[in-house]
Amino acid sequence: DIALAARFADRLIWMKDGEILANGAPEETLTVAQMKQIFAVDAVVAKDQNGWSLTVTGRSA
C-alpha cells in the first residue's frame, strides 16, 4: 500500500527493473510523474491531515 508506506516512512525508494529511479522523502518522490514512470498509470496524488491518497485514473499511453 503506497499511501500507507508514505504515511509512516521517512524515505521511499522507487525501483523498476532493478534500477533505483527515486530515493527521498515521500513529499519529494510520491509524484504523478513517478507513478507514470514506474507503473504506467495516470494518477492523482494528494496529502491532507489524514495522510496520503493515491487514485489511479487510467493507464498511461
N, CA, C and O atoms as CSV, one atom per row, in Angstrom:
chain,resi,resn,atom,element,x,y,z
A,1,ASP,N,N,0.849,-1.171,0.000
A,1,ASP,CA,C,0.000,0.000,0.000
A,1,ASP,C,C,0.898,1.238,0.000
A,1,ASP,O,O,1.550,1.550,0.996
A,2,ILE,N,N,0.916,1.920,-1.112
A,2,ILE,CA,C,1.809,3.069,-1.290
A,2,ILE,C,C,1.463,4.194,-0.322
A,2,ILE,O,O,2.359,4.794,0.273
A,3,ALA,N,N,0.176,4.485,-0.158
A,3,ALA,CA,C,-0.230,5.567,0.742
A,3,ALA,C,C,0.166,5.258,2.182
A,3,ALA,O,O,0.587,6.156,2.911
A,4,LEU,N,N,0.038,4.017,2.594
A,4,LEU,CA,C,0.425,3.621,3.947
A,4,LEU,C,C,1.933,3.736,4.135
A,4,LEU,O,O,2.393,4.224,5.168
A,5,ALA,N,N,2.694,3.297,3.160
A,5,ALA,CA,C,4.153,3.427,3.233
A,5,ALA,C,C,4.546,4.897,3.342
A,5,ALA,O,O,5.418,5.246,4.139
A,6,ALA,N,N,3.918,5.754,2.557
A,6,ALA,CA,C,4.237,7.183,2.583
A,6,ALA,C,C,3.879,7.813,3.922
A,6,ALA,O,O,4.545,8.744,4.373
A,7,ARG,N,N,2.837,7.310,4.548
A,7,ARG,CA,C,2.407,7.866,5.835
A,7,ARG,C,C,3.421,7.603,6.946
A,7,ARG,O,O,3.619,8.456,7.811
A,8,PHE,N,N,4.064,6.437,6.935
A,8,PHE,CA,C,4.931,6.054,8.040
A,8,PHE,C,C,6.422,6.091,7.721
A,8,PHE,O,O,7.240,6.108,8.640
A,9,ALA,N,N,6.791,6.104,6.457
A,9,ALA,CA,C,8.207,6.052,6.084
A,9,ALA,C,C,8.812,7.448,6.000
A,9,ALA,O,O,8.149,8.405,5.600
A,10,ASP,N,N,10.076,7.547,6.382
A,10,ASP,CA,C,10.825,8.792,6.209
A,10,ASP,C,C,11.326,8.919,4.782
A,10,ASP,O,O,11.500,10.025,4.271
A,11,ARG,N,N,11.559,7.775,4.139
A,11,ARG,CA,C,12.082,7.755,2.772
A,11,ARG,C,C,11.351,6.685,1.976
A,11,ARG,O,O,10.943,5.654,2.511
A,12,LEU,N,N,11.197,6.952,0.691
A,12,LEU,CA,C,10.687,5.956,-0.245
A,12,LEU,C,C,11.753,5.742,-1.308
A,12,LEU,O,O,12.372,6.694,-1.784
A,13,ILE,N,N,11.957,4.502,-1.667
A,13,ILE,CA,C,12.884,4.172,-2.749
A,13,ILE,C,C,12.056,3.521,-3.850
A,13,ILE,O,O,11.448,2.469,-3.651
A,14,TRP,N,N,12.045,4.165,-5.013
A,14,TRP,CA,C,11.286,3.679,-6.160
A,14,TRP,C,C,12.225,2.956,-7.105
A,14,TRP,O,O,13.234,3.511,-7.542
A,15,MET,N,N,11.882,1.702,-7.420
A,15,MET,CA,C,12.715,0.892,-8.304
A,15,MET,C,C,11.884,0.344,-9.454
A,15,MET,O,O,10.684,0.103,-9.319
A,16,LYS,N,N,12.546,0.154,-10.580
A,16,LYS,CA,C,11.933,-0.506,-11.729
A,16,LYS,C,C,13.027,-1.253,-12.463
A,16,LYS,O,O,14.072,-0.684,-12.780
A,17,ASP,N,N,12.791,-2.518,-12.731
A,17,ASP,CA,C,13.760,-3.362,-13.431
A,17,ASP,C,C,15.122,-3.350,-12.747
A,17,ASP,O,O,16.156,-3.338,-13.415
A,18,GLY,N,N,15.123,-3.354,-11.402
A,18,GLY,CA,C,16.359,-3.406,-10.635
A,18,GLY,C,C,17.116,-2.097,-10.538
A,18,GLY,O,O,18.211,-2.063,-9.976
A,19,GLU,N,N,16.565,-1.028,-11.064
A,19,GLU,CA,C,17.229,0.281,-11.053
A,19,GLU,C,C,16.477,1.227,-10.119
A,19,GLU,O,O,15.249,1.294,-10.158
A,20,ILE,N,N,17.213,1.957,-9.278
A,20,ILE,CA,C,16.606,2.962,-8.414
A,20,ILE,C,C,16.280,4.189,-9.253
A,20,ILE,O,O,17.163,4.793,-9.862
A,21,LEU,N,N,14.997,4.550,-9.277
A,21,LEU,CA,C,14.556,5.712,-10.041
A,21,LEU,C,C,14.428,6.952,-9.170
A,21,LEU,O,O,14.614,8.070,-9.649
A,22,ALA,N,N,14.112,6.761,-7.896
A,22,ALA,CA,C,13.981,7.889,-6.973
A,22,ALA,C,C,14.225,7.392,-5.561
A,22,ALA,O,O,13.921,6.246,-5.228
A,23,ASN,N,N,14.781,8.275,-4.731
A,23,ASN,CA,C,15.104,7.941,-3.352
A,23,ASN,C,C,14.987,9.230,-2.557
A,23,ASN,O,O,15.787,10.149,-2.735
A,24,GLY,N,N,13.993,9.299,-1.681
A,24,GLY,CA,C,13.836,10.513,-0.891
A,24,GLY,C,C,12.563,10.493,-0.072
A,24,GLY,O,O,11.862,9.483,0.000
A,25,ALA,N,N,12.279,11.620,0.540
A,25,ALA,CA,C,11.078,11.767,1.355
A,25,ALA,C,C,9.832,11.609,0.483
A,25,ALA,O,O,9.865,11.929,-0.705
A,26,PRO,N,N,8.744,11.123,1.061
A,26,PRO,CA,C,7.519,10.980,0.282
A,26,PRO,C,C,7.104,12.277,-0.419
A,26,PRO,O,O,6.635,12.241,-1.557
A,27,GLU,N,N,7.270,13.403,0.241
A,27,GLU,CA,C,6.905,14.690,-0.357
A,27,GLU,C,C,7.682,14.964,-1.642
A,27,GLU,O,O,7.198,15.671,-2.527
A,28,GLU,N,N,8.877,14.409,-1.742
A,28,GLU,CA,C,9.732,14.625,-2.910
A,28,GLU,C,C,9.535,13.563,-3.988
A,28,GLU,O,O,9.714,13.844,-5.174
A,29,THR,N,N,9.172,12.361,-3.591
A,29,THR,CA,C,9.194,11.245,-4.544
A,29,THR,C,C,7.835,10.652,-4.892
A,29,THR,O,O,7.717,9.940,-5.889
A,30,LEU,N,N,6.821,10.925,-4.103
A,30,LEU,CA,C,5.487,10.396,-4.402
A,30,LEU,C,C,4.776,11.425,-5.276
A,30,LEU,O,O,4.037,12.280,-4.787
A,31,THR,N,N,5.018,11.318,-6.573
A,31,THR,CA,C,4.508,12.309,-7.519
A,31,THR,C,C,3.760,11.629,-8.664
A,31,THR,O,O,3.906,10.431,-8.904
A,32,VAL,N,N,2.971,12.417,-9.350
A,32,VAL,CA,C,2.260,11.922,-10.528
A,32,VAL,C,C,3.258,11.406,-11.561
A,32,VAL,O,O,3.037,10.363,-12.176
A,33,ALA,N,N,4.355,12.137,-11.749
A,33,ALA,CA,C,5.372,11.725,-12.724
A,33,ALA,C,C,5.990,10.379,-12.352
A,33,ALA,O,O,6.226,9.551,-13.232
A,34,GLN,N,N,6.255,10.147,-11.074
A,34,GLN,CA,C,6.821,8.860,-10.643
A,34,GLN,C,C,5.832,7.726,-10.890
A,34,GLN,O,O,6.228,6.653,-11.345
A,35,MET,N,N,4.560,7.947,-10.597
A,35,MET,CA,C,3.549,6.906,-10.824
A,35,MET,C,C,3.474,6.554,-12.306
A,35,MET,O,O,3.333,5.387,-12.670
A,36,LYS,N,N,3.570,7.567,-13.149
A,36,LYS,CA,C,3.525,7.336,-14.595
A,36,LYS,C,C,4.763,6.565,-15.048
A,36,LYS,O,O,4.656,5.629,-15.840
A,37,GLN,N,N,5.935,6.955,-14.549
A,37,GLN,CA,C,7.184,6.310,-14.963
A,37,GLN,C,C,7.276,4.868,-14.466
A,37,GLN,O,O,7.697,3.984,-15.211
A,38,ILE,N,N,6.892,4.626,-13.234
A,38,ILE,CA,C,7.072,3.304,-12.636
A,38,ILE,C,C,5.943,2.340,-12.999
A,38,ILE,O,O,6.198,1.194,-13.370
A,39,PHE,N,N,4.709,2.796,-12.893
A,39,PHE,CA,C,3.560,1.907,-13.055
A,39,PHE,C,C,2.795,2.109,-14.359
A,39,PHE,O,O,1.865,1.355,-14.647
A,40,ALA,N,N,3.168,3.107,-15.148
A,40,ALA,CA,C,2.486,3.421,-16.410
A,40,ALA,C,C,0.999,3.697,-16.192
A,40,ALA,O,O,0.143,3.209,-16.931
A,41,VAL,N,N,0.713,4.495,-15.153
A,41,VAL,CA,C,-0.664,4.888,-14.869
A,41,VAL,C,C,-0.752,6.399,-14.699
A,41,VAL,O,O,0.213,7.060,-14.316
A,42,ASP,N,N,-1.927,6.919,-14.993
A,42,ASP,CA,C,-2.242,8.299,-14.652
A,42,ASP,C,C,-2.843,8.263,-13.260
A,42,ASP,O,O,-3.674,7.405,-12.964
A,43,ALA,N,N,-2.434,9.182,-12.405
A,43,ALA,CA,C,-2.889,9.143,-11.024
A,43,ALA,C,C,-3.019,10.544,-10.454
A,43,ALA,O,O,-2.444,11.508,-10.959
A,44,VAL,N,N,-3.794,10.618,-9.386
A,44,VAL,CA,C,-3.896,11.834,-8.591
A,44,VAL,C,C,-3.270,11.508,-7.244
A,44,VAL,O,O,-3.671,10.549,-6.584
A,45,VAL,N,N,-2.293,12.299,-6.836
A,45,VAL,CA,C,-1.598,12.101,-5.570
A,45,VAL,C,C,-1.895,13.310,-4.693
A,45,VAL,O,O,-1.728,14.451,-5.124
A,46,ALA,N,N,-2.336,13.062,-3.461
A,46,ALA,CA,C,-2.675,14.169,-2.568
A,46,ALA,C,C,-2.301,13.823,-1.131
A,46,ALA,O,O,-2.264,12.656,-0.742
A,47,LYS,N,N,-2.026,14.865,-0.356
A,47,LYS,CA,C,-1.763,14.696,1.072
A,47,LYS,C,C,-2.644,15.680,1.825
A,47,LYS,O,O,-2.726,16.859,1.482
A,48,ASP,N,N,-3.309,15.161,2.872
A,48,ASP,CA,C,-4.106,16.025,3.728
A,48,ASP,C,C,-3.841,15.657,5.182
A,48,ASP,O,O,-2.886,14.934,5.466
A,49,GLN,N,N,-4.663,16.137,6.102
A,49,GLN,CA,C,-4.433,15.890,7.525
A,49,GLN,C,C,-4.513,14.414,7.891
A,49,GLN,O,O,-4.019,14.016,8.945
A,50,ASN,N,N,-5.124,13.598,7.043
A,50,ASN,CA,C,-5.247,12.165,7.310
A,50,ASN,C,C,-4.146,11.332,6.678
A,50,ASN,O,O,-4.080,10.123,6.903
A,51,GLY,N,N,-3.283,11.955,5.893
A,51,GLY,CA,C,-2.199,11.229,5.243
A,51,GLY,C,C,-2.283,11.342,3.735
A,51,GLY,O,O,-2.860,12.288,3.197
A,52,TRP,N,N,-1.708,10.378,3.071
A,52,TRP,CA,C,-1.605,10.380,1.614
A,52,TRP,C,C,-2.758,9.621,0.982
A,52,TRP,O,O,-3.294,8.679,1.565
A,53,SER,N,N,-3.134,10.044,-0.221
A,53,SER,CA,C,-4.081,9.266,-1.021
A,53,SER,C,C,-3.547,9.192,-2.445
A,53,SER,O,O,-2.927,10.130,-2.946
A,54,LEU,N,N,-3.796,8.083,-3.067
A,54,LEU,CA,C,-3.357,7.841,-4.438
A,54,LEU,C,C,-4.534,7.234,-5.188
A,54,LEU,O,O,-5.021,6.160,-4.833
A,55,THR,N,N,-4.983,7.924,-6.220
A,55,THR,CA,C,-6.104,7.453,-7.017
A,55,THR,C,C,-5.641,7.269,-8.451
A,55,THR,O,O,-5.198,8.218,-9.096
A,56,VAL,N,N,-5.745,6.049,-8.943
A,56,VAL,CA,C,-5.376,5.769,-10.333
A,56,VAL,C,C,-6.563,6.143,-11.206
A,56,VAL,O,O,-7.683,5.683,-10.983
A,57,THR,N,N,-6.304,6.988,-12.207
A,57,THR,CA,C,-7.379,7.466,-13.078
A,57,THR,C,C,-7.356,6.821,-14.456
A,57,THR,O,O,-8.300,6.981,-15.230
A,58,GLY,N,N,-6.292,6.097,-14.769
A,58,GLY,CA,C,-6.222,5.424,-16.061
A,58,GLY,C,C,-4.814,4.960,-16.370
A,58,GLY,O,O,-3.879,5.224,-15.614
A,59,ARG,N,N,-4.673,4.270,-17.478
A,59,ARG,CA,C,-3.362,3.804,-17.939
A,59,ARG,C,C,-2.719,4.879,-18.779
A,59,ARG,O,O,-3.399,5.562,-19.544
A,60,SER,N,N,-1.415,5.037,-18.645
A,60,SER,CA,C,-0.678,5.990,-19.473
A,60,SER,C,C,-0.471,5.413,-20.860
A,60,SER,O,O,-0.408,4.198,-21.049
A,61,ALA,N,N,-0.370,6.289,-21.795
A,61,ALA,CA,C,-0.138,5.854,-23.184
A,61,ALA,C,C,1.316,5.538,-23.407
A,61,ALA,O,O,1.703,5.157,-24.512
